[in-house]
Amino acid sequence: MQLVVARVGRAHGIKGEVNVEVRTDEPELRLAPGAVLLTDPASTGPLTIETGRVHSGRLLLRFEGVRDRNAAEALRNTLLIAEVDPEELPEEEDEYYDHQLMDLDVVTKDGVEVGRITEISHLPSQDLFIVERPDGSEVMIPFVQEIVTEIDLEEQRAVIDPPPGLIDDQAARDEVADGHSASSRDDSA
């Protein structure tokens, strides 16, 4: 099984280092010196990590054979992919790999369909589910226990209890529109 563990950002300095956007909870394991990573696009890899360090809160990596800024900049936006044993599970009970959450149906605790998870955005403060609604629009759902109350991998669904205003339902918009229309008619009478 393959997992995206990072995305290469811009070059740092002139000796071939790159900033990376970490997409794994285990960077010390997956992005350690000596790790061999597949890439997307495949033509840029595989890449072997030579060194890694943290600078100003960002992880900097240098890959074997990448010795200057031009070679480092050529890797920009490359996805770094680790091979993982399919039986390997996250250590904590409430931890999930991105591939386990992708394409889950999202429903409210009342069973109302919200959409399908199409992307997971890893932000410094929390992760977000990017959910595609049936009408093609997107909604962002913070992946926090207060909102995402259940992940059911067998049923392939995520159950949410959204606070007011998080999900802009068409039904809610219709109710508001009907309410405003009724008020307008009452005012004119």
C-alpha positions in Angstrom: 0.0 0.0 0.0 1.2 3.5 -0.8 0.7 6.6 1.4 1.5 10.2 0.5 3.8 11.4 3.3 4.9 14.8 2.0 4.8 17.3 -0.8 8.0 19.0 -1.9 7.9 22.8 -1.6 10.4 25.4 -2.7 14.2 25.1 -2.6 16.0 26.3 0.5 19.5 27.7 0.0 21.9 26.7 -2.7 23.0 23.2 -1.6 19.9 21.2 -2.7 17.7 21.3 0.3 13.9 21.6 -0.1 11.0 22.6 2.2 8.5 19.9 2.6 4.8 20.0 3.6 4.5 17.0 5.9 1.4 14.8 5.4 2.1 12.1 7.9 1.8 11.9 11.7 5.1 9.9 11.8 7.6 12.1 10.0 10.5 10.9 12.1 9.8 7.4 10.8 8.7 8.0 7.2 11.0 11.0 6.4 14.2 9.8 8.1 17.6 9.8 6.5 17.9 6.6 4.4 14.2 6.4 3.6 13.5 5.6 -0.1 10.3 7.3 -1.3 8.4 6.8 -4.5 7.2 10.0 -6.2 4.3 11.5 -8.2 5.2 12.2 -10.9 7.1 8.9 -11.0 9.7 10.2 -13.4 11.3 12.3 -10.5 11.9 9.3 -8.3 12.5 7.2 -6.4 14.2 9.6 -4.0 16.4 8.6 -1.1 16.5 11.1 1.9 20.1 12.0 2.7 19.5 14.5 5.5 16.7 16.2 7.3 16.4 19.0 9.7 13.9 21.5 11.1 14.4 25.2 10.3 12.0 27.9 11.5 9.3 25.3 12.1 9.6 23.7 8.6 11.1 20.4 7.7 14.0 20.6 5.2 15.2 17.5 3.3 18.1 16.9 1.0 17.9 13.9 -1.3 20.9 11.9 -2.6 22.0 13.3 -5.9 20.3 16.7 -5.5 23.2 19.1 -4.9 22.1 22.5 -6.0 19.2 24.9 -6.0 18.2 24.2 -9.6 17.9 20.4 -9.0 16.0 21.1 -5.8 13.6 23.5 -7.5 12.9 20.9 -10.2 11.4 18.7 -7.5 8.8 21.4 -6.4 5.3 20.0 -6.0 6.4 16.4 -6.2 4.5 14.1 -3.9 6.6 11.8 -1.7 5.1 8.3 -1.3 6.0 5.6 1.2 5.3 1.9 0.8 3.5 0.7 3.9 2.4 -2.8 5.0 -1.4 -3.0 4.4 -1.8 -4.7 7.8 -0.1 -1.8 9.6 -2.7 0.2 11.5 -2.4 3.5 13.3 -1.2 3.2 16.9 -4.1 5.0 18.5 -7.8 3.8 18.3 -9.0 7.1 16.9 -6.3 7.6 14.3 -6.7 6.9 10.7 -4.7 7.0 7.5 -5.9 9.4 4.8 -6.6 6.5 2.5 -9.0 5.0 5.1 -11.1 8.3 5.2 -11.1 9.1 1.5 -14.5 8.5 -0.2 -16.3 8.0 3.1 -20.0 9.1 3.0 -20.6 12.0 5.4 -24.0 12.0 7.2 -25.4 14.0 10.1 -26.3 12.2 13.3 -29.9 12.4 12.1 -29.0 10.5 8.9 -29.1 13.5 6.5 -26.6 13.0 3.6 -23.9 15.7 3.5 -21.6 14.4 0.8 -18.4 12.4 0.3 -14.9 13.1 1.5 -12.7 14.0 -1.5 -9.7 15.4 0.3 -8.1 15.8 3.7 -6.3 19.0 4.4 -3.7 18.9 7.1 -3.4 22.3 8.8 -1.3 23.2 11.8 -4.2 23.5 14.2 -6.4 20.6 12.9 -7.3 18.5 9.9 -10.2 19.3 7.6 -12.4 17.0 5.6 -13.1 18.5 2.2 -16.6 17.1 1.4 -18.2 17.2 -2.0 -21.9 17.8 -1.7 -24.4 16.1 -4.0 -24.9 19.4 -5.9 -21.1 19.5 -6.6 -20.3 22.3 -4.1 -17.8 21.7 -1.3 -17.9 22.1 2.5 -15.1 21.9 4.9 -15.6 19.9 8.1 -13.1 20.2 10.9 -11.9 16.7 11.9 -12.4 17.2 15.6 -14.2 14.9 18.0 -16.9 17.4 18.9 -18.0 17.5 15.2 -17.0 14.2 13.7 -18.6 11.9 16.3 -18.1 8.6 14.5 -16.0 7.0 11.8 -17.4 3.7 10.7 -15.0 2.0 8.3 -17.2 -1.0 7.8 -20.2 1.1 6.7 -17.8 3.5 4.9 -19.3 6.6 6.6 -18.4 9.5 8.9 -21.1 10.7 11.2 -21.1 14.4 12.1 -22.9 16.7 14.6 -22.3 20.1 13.0 -22.7 23.3 14.9 -25.2 25.8 13.5 -23.9 27.5 10.3 -21.2 24.9 9.5 -23.3 23.2 6.8 -25.3 25.5 4.6 -28.1 23.2 3.7 -30.3 24.0 0.7 -33.3 23.2 3.0 -32.2 25.8 5.5 -31.8 28.4 2.7 -35.3 27.5 1.5 -36.7 27.9 5.0 -35.1 31.3 5.4 -36.3 32.4 1.9 -39.8 31.3 2.7 -39.7 33.1 6.1 -38.5 36.3 4.4 -41.2 36.0 1.7 -43.9 35.5 4.4 -42.7 38.5 6.3 -42.7 40.7 3.2 -46.3 39.7 2.4 -47.3 40.4 6.0 -45.7 43.8 5.9 -47.5 44.8 2.7 -51.0 43.7 4.0 
